[in-house]
């Protein structure tokens, strides 16, 4: 094969490889953009989930305080009733 023919073959291989590399770069760029978008969406979702958990935690804390107040009120009322109940029961 002559030198000129070899150069043409190598040039054709170069063009083919160059096109493949450019296609690969485009695919890589698109993949990178997809990954960035997914990361952003996931970050936003996690932020929303964190906010919901914070709201739930606050509600549980409030329910816990409400329950503690209710228990204290019941104990106080029970303590107030102990005397009259004891007096109403017959002595042994």
KOLPABA-10156 format. One line per 4 residues: their letters; for each residue x, y, z of C-alpha. Coordinates in steps of 0.25 Angstrom, whole numbers. Each point is the difference from the previous one (the first is absolute). Layout:
A> X/Y/Z ~ ... $
//
This chain:
XXXX> 0/0/0 ~ 5/13/-4 ~ 3/12/10 ~ -11/8/-5 $
XXXX> -10/-11/1 ~ 5/-3/15 ~ -2/15/3 ~ -14/0/-6 $
XXXX> -3/-13/9 ~ 6/7/12 ~ -8/12/-2 ~ -13/-7/-2 $
XXXX> 3/-8/13 ~ 3/14/7 ~ -13/6/-5 ~ -8/-12/5 $
XXXX> 7/0/14 ~ -2/15/1 ~ -14/-1/-3 ~ -2/-11/10 $
XXXX> 8/8/11 ~ -9/12/-3 ~ -13/-9/1 ~ 6/-6/13 $
XXXX> 2/14/6 ~ -14/4/-4 ~ -6/-12/7 ~ 9/3/12 $
XXXX> -4/14/1 ~ -15/-4/-1 ~ 2/-11/11 ~ 7/10/9 $
XXXX> -12/10/-2 ~ -10/-11/4 ~ 8/-4/12 ~ 1/15/5 $
XXXX> -15/2/-2 ~ -3/-13/7 ~ 9/5/12 ~ -7/13/0 $
XXXX> -14/-7/0 ~ 4/-10/11 ~ 6/12/9 ~ -13/7/-2 $
XXXX> -8/-12/4 ~ 9/-3/12 ~ -2/15/4 ~ -15/-2/-1 $
XXXX> 0/-13/8 ~ 9/6/11 ~ -10/11/1 ~ -11/-10/1 $
XXXX> 7/-7/11 ~ 3/13/8 ~ -15/3/-1 ~ -3/-14/5 $
XXXX> 10/1/11 ~ -6/13/5 ~ -14/-6/0 ~ 5/-12/8 $
XXXX> 7/10/10 ~ -13/7/2 ~ -8/-12/2 ~ 10/-5/10 $
XXXX> -1/14/7 ~ -15/-1/-1 ~ 0/-15/6 ~ 9/5/11 $
XXXX> -9/11/4 ~ -12/-10/-1 ~ 7/-10/9 ~ 3/11/10 $
XXXX> -14/5/0 ~ -6/-14/2 ~ 10/-3/12 ~ -4/13/6 $
XXXX> -15/-3/-1 ~ 3/-14/5 ~ 7/6/12 ~ -11/10/3 $
XXXX> -10/-12/-1 ~ 8/-9/9 ~ -4/7/13 ~ -15/0/-3 $
XXXX> 0/-15/-5 ~ 8/-4/13 ~ -10/7/9 ~ -12/-7/-8 $
XXXX> 6/-14/2 ~ -4/-7/13 ~ 11/-1/10 ~ 5/-14/4 $
//
